[in-house]
Amino acid sequence: MNNKKLYFLFLSIFLISFSVFGQTKRALENQRKKYKSEIVKLNKLLFDEKKKEKNALEDLRDIKQKIEVRNKLISTINLEAKLLSREIKTTERNLEKLTKNLADLKADYGEMIYKSYQSKSQQSRTMFLLSSRNFYQAYKRFEYMKQYTSFRKKQGEEILVQADFIKSIKDSLVYQKRIKDTLILSEKNEKKEIETDRKKQEGLLVKIKRKEKTYKKDLQKQIKAEKKVADKIDKIIRDEIARANRLARAKLKAKLKSTTKPNATKKNTFILSPEAKALAAKFELNKGLLPWPVKEGLVVRKFGKQRHPTFPGITINGTGLHIVTSSGSNAEAIYNGEVLNILLGSGGIKNVLIRHGNYITSYNNLENSFVKKGDKIVTGQKLGKIFTDKLSKKTKLIFVLFKNTTRLNPAAWMLKR
């Protein structure tokens, strides 16, 4: 295999390996940026220094969440650094091969120049042509001399191109090593931050341990209060379904102009008109693609039953998603629908229920509402300003999704963040 073929072989191998590394590296880089962005959000939304009153259990949960995200960030940085190490080794191997190939190319070129110099005189060239046996041989010798000169020129150009390519690889290698050094430094800084958070965590655990009975008692009260609210919402939804079904049956009966009873439906299930069926079908088709009810936010409690992070013996129930967002934020409708009801809770807190066929979305913990019962709603419409607790300074939306009276996990229906 000649030097030119070797050069193009090494070039192809380098570009393929660089492309593969590049794709994986981009994915890890995006993941790293995502975790960094999440930490910025955590600090902004959960660790407001202006808080007048601090709840040790909440603070402990928030710090734990931040440590978890930092650990994910460190793992991603480690993977990125390992990938860069492999990439650097591959680049170094390719560079070594290309440098050797360039040295061989230069040696061949030097030998050719030396031989050319030996026979360079005009007299030697003339004698080479005049010593031909016939005109045809003279013509062939003349063409050979032209081709030899052209080949020599091309080989010189090839050396320059390969030298430039090797220089660019060397520059790339310097850049890769610089990125790796930055990642290692970033990892050290993140570990320091985790150590700081762990010390705060230990301090909070000591504080909670001293008043464990009081915290557990308050927590049980909170769980009971939340269940009471959830039961109240369930009853109102059942009543709304019954009311809507009575109207649907009356309309159907008037349309048929008959005393024939409409087909029976399951208890606590909406009777759907053709329009409501179409709306519900479209809602279902958008599963996993629906927008979030806030512009930016962090989920601080997931859906479903889960062990309490500090007191494993206590089970808490996430009826939906508890999303902390920026102060002054509004709740936004995740899909077209109609306002089913607006519930009023303690302290004037509002809960807007929107019907989407036989689906209902609940936007709870609003300090006011921009809509009223019966209003037609479009996707992204602002429903009300989310309440900000004056003591904790947290702005939290409780978002719940129902199919008839059955609660569903909202996270499965919305776009991944």
C-alpha positions in Angstrom: 0.0 0.0 0.0 1.5 3.3 -1.0 1.8 6.4 1.2 -1.1 8.2 -0.4 -3.5 5.2 0.2 -2.2 5.0 3.8 -2.9 8.7 4.3 -6.5 8.4 3.1 -7.0 5.2 5.2 -5.8 7.0 8.4 -7.9 10.0 7.5 -11.0 7.9 7.1 -10.5 6.0 10.4 -9.9 9.3 12.2 -13.0 11.0 10.9 -15.2 7.9 11.6 -14.0 7.6 15.2 -14.2 11.4 15.7 -17.9 11.3 14.4 -18.8 8.4 16.8 -17.2 10.1 19.8 -18.8 13.4 18.8 -22.3 12.0 18.8 -21.9 10.4 22.3 -20.1 13.4 23.6 -22.9 15.7 22.5 -25.5 13.6 24.3 -23.5 13.7 27.5 -22.9 17.4 27.2 -26.6 18.0 26.8 -27.3 15.9 29.8 -24.7 17.8 31.8 -26.2 21.1 30.8 -29.7 19.8 31.8 -28.5 18.8 35.3 -26.7 22.2 35.7 -29.9 24.0 34.7 -31.9 21.9 37.2 -29.5 22.9 40.0 -29.9 26.5 39.1 -33.7 26.0 39.3 -33.4 24.2 42.6 -31.4 27.1 44.1 -33.8 29.7 42.6 -37.1 28.0 43.6 -36.3 26.0 46.8 -33.6 27.9 48.6 -34.8 31.5 48.8 -32.8 33.2 51.5 -35.7 35.6 52.1 -37.8 32.9 53.7 -39.2 34.1 57.1 -39.8 30.7 58.5 -38.0 27.4 57.7 -39.5 24.0 57.9 -36.7 21.5 58.7 -38.5 18.6 57.0 -39.1 20.6 53.8 -35.5 21.9 53.8 -34.2 18.4 54.3 -36.2 17.1 51.4 -35.0 20.0 49.2 -31.3 19.5 50.1 -31.7 15.7 49.4 -33.2 16.5 46.0 -30.3 18.9 45.2 -27.7 16.3 46.3 -29.4 13.7 44.1 -29.2 16.0 41.1 -25.5 16.9 41.8 -24.7 13.2 42.0 -26.3 12.7 38.6 -24.3 15.6 37.3 -21.0 14.1 38.7 -21.8 10.8 37.1 -22.4 12.5 33.8 -19.1 14.5 34.1 -17.2 11.2 34.9 -18.7 9.5 31.8 -17.8 12.6 29.7 -14.2 12.7 31.1 -13.8 8.9 30.4 -15.1 9.3 26.9 -12.6 12.2 26.4 -9.8 10.1 27.7 -10.6 7.4 25.1 -11.0 10.1 22.4 -7.6 11.5 23.3 -5.9 8.1 23.2 -7.5 7.4 19.8 -6.4 10.8 18.5 -2.8 10.3 19.8 -2.6 6.8 18.1 -3.9 8.3 14.8 -1.5 11.2 15.1 1.4 8.9 15.6 0.5 6.9 12.5 -0.1 10.0 10.4 3.2 11.6 11.6 5.1 8.4 10.6 3.4 8.3 7.2 4.3 12.0 6.7 8.0 11.2 7.6 8.0 8.3 5.0 6.4 10.6 2.4 9.0 13.3 3.0 11.8 10.7 2.8 10.4 9.4 -0.6 10.1 13.0 -1.8 13.6 13.8 -0.7 15.0 10.8 -2.6 13.0 11.8 -5.7 14.3 15.4 -5.5 17.9 14.1 -5.2 17.6 11.8 -8.2 15.9 14.6 -10.1 18.8 17.0 -9.2 21.4 14.5 -10.5 19.7 14.5 -13.9 18.5 18.1 -13.8 20.8 19.7 -16.3 19.4 20.7 -19.7 22.1 18.8 -21.4 21.2 15.5 -19.6 17.5 16.0 -20.7 18.5 16.9 -24.3 20.8 13.8 -24.5 18.0 11.7 -23.0 15.7 12.8 -25.8 18.3 12.7 -28.6 19.4 9.2 -27.7 15.9 7.9 -28.7 15.9 5.3 -31.4 13.0 7.0 -33.2 10.5 9.8 -33.0 7.9 7.7 -31.2 10.4 6.8 -28.4 11.4 10.5 -28.1 7.8 11.5 -27.8 7.2 8.9 -25.1 10.3 10.0 -23.2 9.1 13.7 -23.4 5.7 12.7 -22.0 7.4 10.7 -19.2 9.5 13.8 -18.2 6.3 15.9 -18.1 4.5 13.3 -15.9 7.5 12.9 -13.6 7.5 16.7 -13.1 3.7 16.7 -12.4 4.0 13.8 -10.0 6.7 15.5 -8.1 4.6 18.7 -7.8 1.5 16.7 -6.6 3.6 14.8 -4.0 4.9 18.1 -2.7 1.4 19.5 -2.4 0.3 16.3 -0.7 3.0 16.7 2.0 1.7 20.3 2.7 -1.9 19.1 3.0 -1.0 16.3 5.3 1.2 18.6 7.4 -1.7 21.0 7.8 -4.0 18.1 8.7 -1.6 16.9 11.4 -1.4 20.4 12.8 -5.2 20.6 13.0 -5.2 17.2 14.9 -2.6 18.5 17.3 -4.7 21.6 17.9 -7.8 19.3 18.4 -5.8 17.2 20.9 -4.8 20.4 22.9 -8.5 21.4 22.9 -9.6 17.9 24.1 -7.2 17.9 26.9 -8.3 21.4 28.0 -11.9 20.3 28.1 -11.0 17.3 30.1 -9.1 19.5 32.6 -12.2 21.7 32.9 -14.4 18.7 33.5 -12.1 17.4 36.3 -12.2 20.9 37.9 -16.0 21.0 37.6 -16.3 17.6 39.2 -14.1 18.7 42.2 -16.3 21.8 42.6 -19.5 19.8 42.5 -18.1 17.4 45.2 -17.3 20.4 47.4 -20.9 21.6 47.0 -22.2 18.2 48.0 -20.0 18.1 51.1 -21.5 21.5 52.1 -25.0 20.3 51.5 -24.3 17.1 53.4 -23.2 19.1 56.5 -26.5 21.1 56.3 -28.3 17.8 55.9 -26.7 16.4 59.0 -27.5 19.6 61.0 -31.2 19.3 59.9 -31.4 15.6 60.9 -30.1 16.5 64.4 -32.7 19.3 64.7 -35.5 16.9 63.5 -34.4 14.1 65.8 -34.7 16.5 68.8 -38.3 17.2 68.0 -39.2 14.0 66.1 -42.5 13.4 67.9 -43.7 17.0 67.1 -42.7 16.7 63.5 -44.4 13.3 63.1 -47.6 14.7 64.7 -47.6 17.7 62.4 -47.0 15.5 59.4 -49.9 13.2 60.3 -52.1 16.2 60.6 -51.0 17.4 57.2 -51.7 14.0 55.7 -55.2 13.9 57.1 -55.9 17.5 55.9 -54.7 16.6 52.4 -56.9 13.5 52.4 -59.9 15.5 53.5 -59.3 18.0 50.6 -58.9 15.1 48.1 -62.1 13.4 49.3 -64.0 16.8 49.0 -62.7 17.1 45.4 -63.7 13.5 44.6 -67.2 14.2 45.9 -67.5 17.4 43.8 -66.3 15.6 40.7 -68.9 12.8 41.3 -71.6 15.4 41.7 -70.5 17.2 38.6 -70.6 14.0 36.6 -74.1 13.2 37.9 -75.2 16.8 37.0 -73.7 16.6 33.5 -75.2 13.2 32.9 -78.7 14.4 34.0 -78.5 17.2 31.4 -77.2 14.8 28.8 -80.0 12.4 29.4 -82.6 15.2 29.3 -81.2 16.5 26.0 -81.2 13.0 24.5 -84.8 12.3 25.7 -86.0 15.6 24.2 -84.2 14.8 20.9 -85.8 11.3 20.7 -89.2 12.7 21.8 -89.8 9.5 23.6 -90.1 8.1 27.1 -87.5 5.5 26.2 -84.6 5.6 28.7 -81.1 6.2 27.3 -78.6 3.4 27.5 -77.3 3.0 31.0 -73.7 4.1 31.8 -71.3 3.1 34.5 -71.6 4.9 37.8 -69.4 8.0 38.0 -68.7 8.0 34.3 -69.5 10.8 31.9 -72.1 10.3 29.2 -70.2 11.7 26.2 -71.7 13.6 23.3 -70.1 13.1 19.9 -68.1 16.3 20.4 -67.0 15.3 23.9 -65.9 11.9 22.5 -63.8 13.6 19.8 -62.2 15.9 22.4 -61.4 12.9 24.7 -59.9 11.0 21.8 -57.7 14.0 20.8 -56.6 14.4 24.5 -55.6 10.7 24.5 -53.7 11.0 21.3 -51.6 13.7 22.9 -50.4 11.5 25.8 -46.8 12.3 26.5 -47.0 15.4 24.3 -49.1 17.7 26.5 -47.5 21.0 27.8 -46.8 21.5 31.5 -49.2 23.7 33.5 -46.3 26.1 34.4 -43.6 27.8 32.3 -40.9 26.5 34.5 -41.0 24.4 37.6 -39.7 21.5 39.7 -41.6 18.5 40.9 -41.2 18.3 44.7 -43.7 15.5 45.1 -44.5 12.8 42.6 -47.7 11.0 41.9 -48.8 7.9 44.0 -48.1 6.4 47.4 -44.5 6.8 48.6 -42.5 6.5 51.8 -41.7 9.8 53.5 -38.1 10.7 52.8 -37.3 11.3 56.5 -39.8 9.0 58.3 -39.9 5.8 56.2 -42.6 4.4 58.5 -45.0 7.1 57.3 -46.6 6.9 53.8 -47.6 10.0 51.9 -49.9 10.0 48.9 -49.3 12.2 45.9 -52.7 12.7 44.3 -51.0 14.5 41.5 -47.8 16.5 41.0 -46.6 19.2 43.5 -44.8 21.7 41.3 -42.7 24.6 42.7 -42.4 27.5 40.3 -41.4 31.2 40.3 -43.3 33.8 42.3 -46.0 35.5 40.3 -46.4 32.6 37.9 -49.8 31.6 36.4 -51.3 28.2 36.0 -51.9 27.4 32.3 -54.4 24.9 30.7 -52.7 21.9 29.3 -55.4 21.3 26.7 -58.7 22.6 25.2 -61.8 22.1 27.4 -64.5 23.7 29.5 -64.3 25.0 33.1 -66.2 22.3 35.1 -66.1 24.1 38.4 -64.0 26.4 40.6 -63.6 25.2 44.2 -62.9 27.5 47.1 -60.6 26.2 49.8 -59.4 27.6 53.1 -57.9 31.1 53.0 -59.6 31.8 49.7 -57.4 29.4 47.8 -59.0 28.3 44.5 -58.9 25.1 42.5 -59.9 25.3 38.8 -61.3 22.1 37.3 -61.3 21.8 33.5 -63.2 19.0 31.6 -61.7 17.5 28.4 -64.4 15.0 27.4 -64.2 12.4 30.1 -60.8 13.7 31.4 -60.5 16.4 34.1 -57.4 18.5 34.9 -57.2 20.2 38.4 -55.1 23.3 39.0 -55.1 23.7 42.8 -53.5 26.4 45.1 -54.4 29.5 43.0 -54.8 32.8 44.8 -57.3 34.0 42.1 -58.8 32.7 38.9 -59.1 34.4 35.5 -61.9 32.1 34.3 -65.4 31.2 35.5 -67.6 28.0 35.4 -68.7 27.1 31.9 -65.9 29.1 30.1 -64.4 27.5 27.0 -60.7 27.1 27.4 -57.8 26.7 24.9 -54.4 25.2 25.4 -52.0 27.5 27.2 -54.7 29.8 28.5 -53.9 31.5 31.8 -56.3 30.2 34.5 -55.1 32.0 37.6 -52.1 33.3 39.6 -50.5 30.5 41.7 -50.4 31.2 45.5 -47.1 32.1 47.1 -46.8 31.2 50.8 -45.8 34.3 52.7 -43.7 32.4 55.2 -41.9 29.8 53.1 -41.9 32.0 50.0 -42.6 29.0 47.9 -45.0 29.2 44.9 -46.5 25.7 44.5 -49.1 24.3 42.1 -50.9 21.0 42.8 -51.7 19.5 39.5 -54.1 16.5 39.3 -55.4 14.5 36.3 -58.5 12.4 36.3 -60.3 10.1 33.9 -63.8 10.3 35.2 -63.1 9.8 38.9 -59.9 7.8 38.5 -56.6 9.7 39.2 -53.8 9.3 36.6 -50.1 10.1 36.8 -49.8 13.5 35.0 -46.1 13.0 34.4 -46.9 10.2 31.9 -49.1 12.6 29.9 -46.8 15.6 29.6 -43.7 16.4 27.7 -40.4 15.1 29.2 -38.4 17.9 30.8 
